[in-house]
Amino acid sequence: AARGGVLIKDRLALEGMRTVDAVLFDKTGTLTKGEPTVTAIEVRGDVDDDTVLALAAAAEADSEHPLARAIVKAAEERRLTVPRATGFSSSPAVGVTATVDGQEIRVGGPRLLEEIGAQEVRAATLWRDEGAIILHVIRDGIVVGGLRLADEIRPESRDAVDALHKLGIEVVMITGDAEAVAQAVGHELGIDRVFAGVRPEDKASKVSALQQEGKKVAMVGDGVNDAPALAQADVGIAIGAGTDVAIASAGVILASSDPRSVL
C-alpha cells in the first residue's frame, strides 16, 4: 500500500475503516490549503485592482509575514510589474510602511486605519462576516483599496465530502476558527456538522463525544495539535507531509494532501 502513497502503520486501523460511519476532518491544511490567499480586492477612488495590488506587493516585498507572501504571490500570478520600494519598516499588529515611486505606501489591519483616522472599504463588513482577513492599502495617508485574504478551500475537498456521503458516512469538520468562518467553509463543502472554536486540547474530547453517540470515527488531520484526537479516533489518518507527532499517533498515513485520498 505504501506505493500508492498510503502507509498503514496499524493493520487494525485498516480493518476499522470498513466500519467507520463518521469522518472528522481538521479544517486547516486538510480541507483548506492552510495558507492565506488574496481572494478579493476593492478599490477606492480612481485606481484599479492591479494598481492597488502592485503597490501593496511593493511595500510588502521585504516582509516574511505569511500575509505579505500571499500579496506578493498574488501580484506574481497576475504578472504585475511591481515597483521597487525603499525604506521598508514594519510595526507588529499595525502593518508595514515603505516608499514607492516617491509615495508613502502603508499596508495593514484595523489598527493602521485607527492610527490615520480612515474609514475601511465598503466590502470590509461582509468580508469580516465571512471570516476573512482584511488589509488596507494607503497611499500618502489616503485609503486606495482593501484586500481580502482567506485560507483557500482545496478544490478536491468538495469531491471528498460528496464521495463520503455516497458511502453513507457523516462528514464532520473541526476547527479552532470562529463560528462565522467555520460555517462558511462547512456550508460551501456540504459538511453535516461543524465544531468551531475548538481549542487544540479539546479536539480529542470532540472525537469521544461522537463515539459516545455510537459512531465509529475516522479522524483526518495534519498538525501537531491533532495528535491526541488522531489517537482517540477509531482510525487516525495523518494527511499530507504532516508532522512527526501526528504521524506517530496515526494508524494510517497518507503522503498526499488531497482529502480524496481518505477514500
TARAHU-V608231 format. One record per backbone hydrogen bond with DSSP energy under -0.5 kcal/mol. CO is the residue of the C=O (numbers start at 1). NH is the residue of the N-H. If there is no record, write none. Layout:
BEGIN
co | nh
CO | NH
CO | NH
END
This chain:
BEGIN
co | nh
1 | 4
1 | 6
2 | 5
5 | 255
6 | 8
7 | 9
7 | 253
9 | 11
10 | 13
10 | 14
11 | 15
12 | 16
13 | 17
14 | 18
15 | 18
16 | 19
16 | 20
17 | 20
21 | 170
22 | 24
22 | 218
23 | 25
23 | 172
24 | 220
25 | 174
26 | 31
27 | 30
27 | 31
27 | 32
31 | 154
35 | 152
37 | 39
37 | 150
40 | 148
42 | 146
45 | 47
48 | 52
49 | 53
50 | 54
51 | 55
52 | 56
53 | 57
54 | 58
55 | 59
56 | 60
57 | 61
58 | 61
60 | 63
65 | 69
66 | 70
67 | 71
68 | 72
69 | 73
70 | 74
71 | 75
72 | 76
73 | 77
74 | 78
75 | 80
76 | 79
80 | 82
81 | 83
84 | 101
86 | 99
89 | 97
90 | 92
91 | 94
91 | 95
94 | 109
95 | 91
96 | 107
97 | 89
98 | 100
98 | 105
99 | 86
100 | 103
103 | 100
103 | 105
104 | 140
105 | 98
106 | 138
107 | 96
108 | 136
109 | 112
109 | 113
110 | 114
111 | 115
112 | 116
113 | 117
113 | 118
114 | 117
121 | 124
122 | 125
123 | 127
124 | 128
125 | 129
126 | 130
127 | 132
128 | 131
133 | 149
135 | 147
136 | 108
136 | 138
137 | 144
137 | 145
138 | 106
138 | 140
139 | 142
142 | 139
144 | 44
145 | 137
146 | 42
147 | 135
147 | 149
148 | 39
148 | 40
149 | 133
150 | 37
150 | 152
152 | 33
154 | 157
154 | 158
156 | 160
157 | 161
158 | 162
159 | 163
160 | 164
161 | 165
162 | 166
163 | 167
164 | 169
165 | 168
170 | 23
170 | 172
171 | 192
171 | 193
172 | 25
173 | 195
174 | 27
175 | 198
177 | 197
178 | 182
179 | 183
180 | 184
181 | 185
182 | 186
183 | 187
184 | 188
185 | 189
186 | 190
186 | 191
187 | 190
193 | 173
194 | 196
195 | 175
197 | 199
199 | 202
199 | 203
200 | 203
202 | 206
203 | 206
203 | 207
204 | 208
205 | 209
206 | 210
207 | 211
208 | 212
209 | 213
210 | 213
210 | 215
211 | 214
215 | 217
216 | 21
216 | 22
217 | 219
217 | 234
217 | 235
218 | 24
219 | 221
219 | 237
220 | 26
221 | 239
223 | 226
224 | 227
226 | 230
227 | 231
228 | 232
229 | 233
235 | 219
235 | 237
236 | 238
236 | 251
236 | 252
237 | 221
237 | 239
238 | 254
243 | 247
244 | 248
245 | 249
246 | 250
247 | 250
251 | 9
251 | 10
252 | 238
253 | 7
253 | 255
256 | 240
257 | 259
258 | 261
259 | 262
260 | 263
END
